[in-house]
């Protein structure tokens, strides 16, 4: 574990933190730096941090109030970047006993092989696992796969090895609480950082009662990370349909020419909004020619939309062309999303 700093974010710890430190120090021949962040635990827990400093030679950084796990990780990364110039990365591990020492070593060993990757110690969630933990992780990884294309076994693991160059990006990544770990994965996609999974044992002590994860508020914060992925398409769709309806109303015709003109004018406005949001907020992965790719897709998609809206409207004369366009464009949306994700805003990982 040469040139690796162990980082432990901690809030209101107990004997499990000291047990973890005892295990690390008893099995390492070289004193590896350990940085613990006291995230506003308060006076009642000072003894644990004092023992960590005096007995186990740990560096303890203290937040005067509770800011959240994400802020604690950023505090530690900032400290490591400033004070450990030779450190190649950090390994983050929770203080509540969920991560075994040997699993931490497995992850560091994987990092020594994949030095430019984000290493994730992933749980299989077999055996006796609290329902909320199992369900929450399953739901999150499914949403992440569908929306971002990132396929992971465990999105919420706290056992990670983060390379130094990636830490320099992560200290500026948004999020202060548990949602920060999700934002880290999205940042990995943005920066084209490969993610390597290392299987670890699933450990839950006392039904995970010592966890400071708030089921309601932290879940909302985590899933809020995904809301922006839906906002762009929904709002641009609303812009497109509204402008199309107004133009058809003022033209007073519903033939192919009128529908095509209305479609292209509406799409030129809504697509500009959609492109800017997708490029800078949603996918955050646009290449230098993504603008050309995107508008090539817009032209093709708009033509197909106009053609099918006209055909359906001519067959079913009683149907309002705007309603027909809503149905057609919803079908095209699914195809367009995957084309954007896989081609327009995609970069080949080196």
DALIN-V653266 format. One record per residue. RES is the residue in one small letter. SS is DSSP state (helix for helix, strand for strand, loop for the rest). PSI is psi in degrees with one decimal (* if undefined). Layout:
res & ss & psi
RES & SS & PSI
RES & SS & PSI
This chain:
res & ss & psi
x & loop & 39.8
x & loop & 138.5
x & loop & 30.8
x & strand & 137.1
x & strand & 131.2
x & strand & 130.0
x & strand & 127.7
x & strand & 102.6
x & strand & 136.3
x & strand & 134.5
x & loop & 120.5
x & loop & 62.4
x & loop & 171.1
x & loop & -156.6
x & helix & -20.3
x & helix & -32.9
x & helix & -46.0
x & helix & -35.8
x & helix & -40.8
x & helix & -46.6
x & helix & -39.3
x & helix & -43.1
x & helix & -45.4
x & helix & -48.6
x & helix & -30.2
x & helix & -19.3
x & helix & -3.9
x & loop & 123.3
x & loop & -29.8
x & loop & 137.9
x & loop & 104.5
x & loop & 136.8
x & loop & 133.9
x & strand & 121.3
x & strand & 119.0
x & strand & 134.8
x & strand & 113.6
x & strand & 105.0
x & strand & 59.8
x & loop & 39.7
x & loop & -31.3
x & loop & 173.1
x & helix & -35.8
x & helix & -18.9
x & helix & 7.2
x & helix & -33.0
x & helix & -36.6
x & helix & -41.0
x & helix & -32.8
x & helix & -41.5
x & helix & -39.3
x & helix & -38.5
x & helix & -47.5
x & helix & -43.5
x & loop & -35.1
x & loop & 9.3
x & loop & 46.1
x & loop & 153.5
x & strand & 122.9
x & strand & 119.9
x & strand & 137.3
x & strand & 129.7
x & strand & 132.3
x & loop & -21.8
x & loop & 166.9
x & loop & 115.4
x & loop & -25.3
x & loop & 160.8
x & helix & -39.2
x & helix & -45.3
x & helix & -37.6
x & helix & -42.3
x & helix & -40.3
x & helix & -36.8
x & helix & -44.2
x & helix & -42.0
x & helix & -41.7
x & helix & -42.0
x & helix & -45.0
x & helix & -44.1
x & helix & -33.6
x & helix & -36.8
x & helix & -11.8
x & loop & 79.4
x & loop & -26.0
x & loop & -4.9
x & loop & 128.9
x & loop & -15.9
x & strand & -177.6
x & strand & 154.9
x & strand & 123.4
x & strand & 137.5
x & loop & 140.8
x & loop & 155.7
x & loop & 2.6
x & loop & 11.7
x & loop & 6.8
x & loop & -20.0
x & loop & 128.9
x & loop & 151.4
x & helix & -45.7
x & helix & -27.6
x & helix & -36.2
x & helix & -41.6
x & helix & -40.7
x & helix & -41.5
x & helix & -40.2
x & helix & -38.7
x & helix & -39.7
x & helix & -36.5
x & helix & -35.6
x & helix & -21.9
x & helix & -40.4
x & loop & 77.4
x & loop & -18.4
x & loop & 16.0
x & loop & 156.1
x & strand & 118.9
x & strand & 129.1
x & strand & 122.0
x & strand & 103.3
x & strand & 138.1
x & strand & 150.3
x & loop & -13.5
x & loop & 34.9
x & loop & 168.8
x & loop & -153.3
x & loop & 102.0
x & loop & 132.2
x & loop & 135.7
x & helix & -44.2
x & helix & -31.8
x & helix & -44.8
x & helix & -47.2
x & helix & -43.5
x & helix & -41.7
x & helix & -40.1
x & helix & -46.3
x & helix & -44.5
x & helix & -43.3
x & helix & -30.9
x & helix & -44.9
x & helix & -43.0
x & helix & -40.6
x & helix & -45.1
x & helix & -44.6
x & helix & -39.0
x & helix & -16.7
x & loop & -2.3
x & loop & 120.7
x & loop & 112.9
x & loop & 153.4
x & loop & -34.8
x & loop & 108.7
x & loop & -15.8
x & loop & 10.9
x & loop & 141.2
x & loop & -4.9
x & loop & 103.8
x & strand & 146.9
x & strand & 121.8
x & strand & 119.6
x & strand & 154.9
x & helix & -43.9
x & helix & -31.1
x & helix & -32.7
x & helix & -36.2
x & helix & -27.0
x & helix & -37.2
x & helix & -25.5
x & loop & -17.2
x & loop & 5.3
x & loop & 139.9
x & loop & 155.4
x & loop & 131.3
x & loop & -19.5
x & loop & -144.6
x & loop & -23.7
x & helix & -17.2
x & helix & -36.1
x & helix & -30.2
x & helix & -41.1
x & helix & -31.7
x & helix & -38.6
x & helix & -39.4
x & helix & -35.6
x & helix & -35.3
x & helix & -40.2
x & helix & -43.4
x & helix & -44.2
x & loop & 3.4
x & loop & 39.6
x & loop & 123.1
x & loop & 143.1
x & strand & 124.9
x & strand & 126.4
x & strand & 137.4
x & strand & 117.8
x & strand & 134.1
x & strand & 167.0
x & loop & 139.0
x & loop & 117.5
x & loop & 122.0
x & loop & 117.5
x & loop & 128.7
x & helix & 45.1
x & helix & 28.4
x & helix & 29.0
x & loop & -23.8
x & loop & -6.9
x & loop & 142.5
x & loop & 16.3
x & loop & 120.5
x & loop & 115.8
x & loop & -40.4
x & loop & -61.3
x & helix & -39.8
x & helix & -32.3
x & helix & -41.6
x & helix & -42.9
x & helix & -39.6
x & helix & -47.7
x & helix & -18.0
x & helix & -25.5
x & helix & -32.2
x & helix & -18.3
x & helix & -36.7
x & helix & -24.6
x & helix & -26.3
x & helix & -30.1
x & helix & -45.8
x & helix & -50.4
x & helix & -42.3
x & helix & -45.7
x & helix & -41.0
x & helix & -33.8
x & helix & -41.2
x & helix & -43.1
x & helix & -46.3
x & helix & -48.9
x & helix & -39.1
x & helix & -47.2
x & helix & -40.3
x & helix & -45.8
x & helix & -42.9
x & helix & -42.4
x & helix & -44.2
x & helix & -39.1
x & helix & -45.8
x & helix & -32.2
x & helix & -39.4
x & loop & 12.5
x & loop & 157.1
x & loop & 28.4
x & loop & 177.5
x & helix & -41.3
x & helix & -44.8
x & helix & -42.7
x & helix & -39.3
x & helix & -45.7
x & helix & -48.2
x & helix & -38.9
x & helix & -45.8
x & helix & -38.5
x & helix & -46.6
x & helix & -42.6
x & helix & -32.6
x & helix & -33.8
x & helix & -49.6
x & helix & -32.8
x & helix & -31.7
x & helix & -44.6
x & helix & -47.1
x & helix & -41.6
x & helix & -47.5
x & helix & -42.2
x & helix & -44.0
x & helix & -40.7
x & helix & -39.3
x & helix & -17.7
x & helix & -46.1
x & helix & -75.3
x & loop & -30.9
x & loop & 38.1
x & loop & 19.9
x & loop & 134.9
x & loop & 178.6
x & loop & -26.9
x & loop & 16.6
x & helix & -30.4
x & helix & -44.5
x & helix & -44.7
x & helix & -44.3
x & helix & -47.0
x & helix & -21.1
x & helix & -41.8
x & helix & -40.3
x & helix & -44.8
x & helix & -45.9
x & helix & -45.4
x & helix & -40.4
x & helix & -39.5
x & helix & -45.8
x & helix & -42.1
x & helix & -47.8
x & helix & -43.2
x & helix & -49.3
x & helix & -34.9
x & helix & -42.3
x & helix & -45.4
x & helix & -47.6
x & helix & -41.0
x & helix & -36.5
x & helix & -33.7
x & helix & -41.6
x & loop & 79.0
x & loop & -25.5
x & loop & -10.4
x & loop & 132.6
x & loop & 130.8
x & helix & -29.2
x & helix & -42.3
x & helix & -38.5
x & helix & -41.7
x & helix & -37.5
x & helix & -46.8
x & helix & -47.2
x & helix & -45.5
x & helix & -29.3
x & helix & -38.3
x & helix & -40.8
x & helix & -26.3
x & helix & -44.1
x & helix & -45.7
x & helix & -43.3
x & helix & -40.2
x & helix & -47.8
x & helix & -32.6
x & helix & -41.4
x & helix & -44.8
x & helix & -40.2
x & helix & -19.9
x & helix & -54.7
x & helix & -52.5
x & loop & 24.3
x & loop & 139.2
x & loop & 141.7
x & loop & 126.2
x & loop & 128.7
x & loop & *
